[in-house]
Amino acid sequence: MSDSDTHASLAAAIDANWDRQVEWLKTLVGFPSLRGEEAPCQDWIAREFSARGWAVDRYTLADVQMDSLPGHSPVMDTDYRKAVQVVASVRAPHPQGRSLILQGHVDVVPTGPVEMWSSPPFAPAIRDGRLHGRGANDMKSGVCAMVFALDGLRTAGLTPAGDVYVQTVTEEESTGNGALSTLARGYRADACLIPEPTERRILRGTVGVMWFRLRLRGRPVHVSQSETGTNAILSAFGLIEALRGHTRELNERVRQDPWFGRIPNPIKFNPGKIAGGDWASSTPAWCEVDCRIAVLPGMSLASFREELTGIVMAAARQDPFLADNPPEIIWNGFQADDYVLEPGSAFEDTVRAAHRRVAGDEPGEAILPAVTDCRFYGRYYGIPSLCYGASGTGSHGFDEAVDLASIKQVTLTIASVIADWCGTRPA
């Protein structure tokens, strides 16, 4: 079969499967797969993979030893016995083509106040050509596209001539340990495609990201005598302001980076969650602030932690109470390096060619001040890895939605990538 015939057959097959694909995505988005609650979603996926005849490896993160591996992130308040991962192996009996990992995450971020959504976040709804719901864009759209790309090949009477591993992981939004577990489990391939929602652009690189918790103490007194005690919540503001100032300085330093210097202010700092105090009429004796900051590209995580610690402790010395009772810094999530896939790889060429075949133009590319799982495959294990996925809005916000037409295009593009990269044989 010629390349043009293969492409025409795949396009027809994906079109024939489209209604089923949309219903599949609606079911997937309907699972409230928040951190620690992903197991029902993953179990449904495992059954779906088994029904396709794929060999399924279902395991939990508690089953995998990862602490000593590069890229591992520490965790708190999370039971890894509930963190289910799924890997399906679609093996060629006599591999003749290159192998490929298709990986997507099913964990989603919290919804925020449900009443601020136009429709319930886990009751997927289609409006104006978009599917709305938490995770619809980030990134259950991509999971759906990679699964139905393989379904499209089968409908077209084809199957990959190289091994394909279809992986659905958790922890992408908090540590990346789900992706790391697949590598610890021994899964390897010649390339990895992660269909994060990139607006059909090639995502070439991402910054590193670090999570940490500031834990402060205070001296509680009755508010009527507040000047004799201290307020741990107010003390936290001083540390936050110092970190905001440090972020501005980091963004000046990053301007010299050949990749991330192209982005305005790629170093983002966010105090994302705060808790403290016990009683409105008592000055708070404690405060905890969960923070996220981008890591300066090219800087080791250990050096960045050391520099960050210095900033926090210098600010604490300006606080009369914290000077003698320094805050604690807890590294409790992402400890992620930056990642860039340098131009010129054969895998990027394949993805570009597939996009041109489907869209009729050259794909754009992106460098983002965010993080994806690509770093594990590309930086730590030498597997060329990039993201390419659908278009949508509202990721991590209200009224998250994905453009359905873009999913259809991405599904065909991924099917074309599989055909070109792995080769095909009759099903």
FENMO-V459191 format. One record per helix or strand of 3 or more residues. SS is the DSSP state (A for helix, B for strand). FROM is the first residue (numbers start at 0). LEN is the number of residues. Records with the same first field share a line. If there is no record, write none. Layout:
# FENMO-V459191
SS: FROM-LEN ; FROM-LEN
This chain:
# FENMO-V459191
A: 2-14 ; 17-12 ; 38-13 ; 60-3 ; 79-3 ; 113-3 ; 135-20 ; 176-8 ; 222-6 ; 231-25 ; 259-3 ; 300-16 ; 345-14 ; 373-7 ; 403-19
B: 54-6 ; 83-7 ; 99-6 ; 124-3 ; 129-3 ; 157-3 ; 163-6 ; 191-3 ; 201-5 ; 207-10 ; 268-8 ; 285-10 ; 327-3 ; 364-4 ; 384-3 ; 400-3 ; 423-3
